[in-house]
Amino acid sequence: MIVQRKTAAADLIATHFADGACDPVNVEGAVRQSVMDNAVSSAVDLFDAAQKQVLQTIHMALVIVILDFSLTC
């Protein structure tokens, strides 16, 4: 289980967080750095801050779309 988590974490970091990632995630530098600094541990909460920030961004974008739609109708 731990080996699988470390492998999955390494893949996510390479794809979304590392410098030059092929599909970078849009998170603040401090969050990205926290993920990179704690990557070796592969703790179960390694991506929690990044996930929270991405979900907050999605939520705000949805609110903007809804408000814009409400104002145009």
HELIX and SHEET records of a PDB file:
HELIX    1   1 ILE A    2  LEU A   12  1                                  11    
HELIX    2   2 ILE A   13  PHE A   17  3                                   5    
HELIX    3   3 GLY A   29  ASP A   37  1                                   9    
HELIX    4   4 ASP A   48  THR A   72  1                                  25    
END                                                                             
